[in-house]
Amino acid sequence: MKLSSLIQQSAEQLSLAQVAFGHGTTNAADEAAWLVLWALSLALDTDVSDDAFNVHLTSAQVATAQSLIAQRISSRKPAAYLTQEAWLQGVSFYIDERAIVPRSLIAEVLAEGSIDPWLDPSTTRVLDLCTGNGSLGILAALAYPNITVLGLDLSKDALAVAQINIERHGLAGRMTLAESDGLAKADGVFDLILCNPPYVNAKNMSELPAEFKCEPALALAGGSDGMDFVRSLLQDVATQLSPQGVLVLEIGNERPYFEAAFPLLEVVWLETSAGEDQVCLITHAALTP
Ligand SMILES: C[S@@+](CC[C@H](N)C(=O)[O-])C[C@H]1O[C@@H](n2cnc3c(N)ncnc32)[C@H](O)[C@@H]1O
């Protein structure tokens, strides 16, 4: 069987099985390509027009890839948990079930520099609140060579995964971690706070596809309107921001709940591939009217 046929057949199997996407891919073709290429130890960015796609695979190779596709279907685990690798803005991160699969849109605004106009040139201290596997703090450290990052999370398990990623990216001298409920262990003030908190409302939590239920509920559930964590954060965060500091906050599809909870708060909505209402930027001034 040719590699291209195997990927096509795998995509059909994933579609038929109605697996859910959203952990690095959005469709069966991309998910099949990812899993098959990974199973065969081929580069994930192999071009589909590349000759590699026309090669005939051995029966052992076909069996290896088919076994991974079968595992994806029967376990409903996100592909990233099966491969223990997730990609965000072209950067690879270790991941396992102890932490949510990284997919934050804040990674896009860091990569595109869309928050740069709001950052003070002397920005040095950055807080990655709810750090999970550490990906946002690490991307910030890679984007801004002069910063140091503190990553906080309530989950010891997630912090263990974050530590693996800090070491993988050689950032142990610039990013540290602490177990913290919200801002409790956020010492001092920060020039930039990144936060992708748990924000899924109770109704949406009860309707999540099986793939999302493989992730720690602590990483997703935000209470009845999704705003439990955000509400306490916005009450306290101003004291942890320098006067020129900004908070970059992801709220996903929960903008109506966010605006209902904070009707008077002035925020700047940042453009992302998912639209202009998923990530916002809040200045220190807006938090201390
Ligand atoms: C949506 S995940 C984001 C993880 C990571 N920043 C990312 O973008 O992939 C939310 C994270 O918040 C953490 N968390 C939940 N409640 C928390 C709390 N009260 N204080 C600190 N972290 C909390 C969870 O353990 C989880 O790692």
The ligand as an ORCA input file, in Angstrom:
! r2SCAN-3c Opt
* xyz 0 1
  C      -7.133     25.715     30.084
  S      -5.781     25.007     30.986
  C      -4.455     25.971     30.303
  C      -3.134     25.287     30.346
  C      -2.038     25.957     29.508
  N      -1.813     27.339     29.900
  C      -2.406     25.876     28.043
  O      -2.782     26.908     27.477
  O      -2.331     24.775     27.470
  C      -6.059     25.685     32.591
  C      -5.023     25.321     33.657
  O      -5.438     25.974     34.870
  C      -5.123     25.155     35.964
  N      -5.978     25.585     37.085
  C      -7.278     25.291     37.332
  N      -7.697     25.916     38.430
  C      -6.645     26.624     38.911
  C      -6.453     27.474     40.038
  N      -7.434     27.729     40.920
  N      -5.251     28.047     40.197
  C      -4.245     27.799     39.348
  N      -4.351     27.003     38.270
  C      -5.547     26.418     38.059
  C      -5.367     23.749     35.465
  O      -4.665     22.798     36.212
  C      -4.885     23.851     34.000
  O      -3.548     23.450     33.888
*
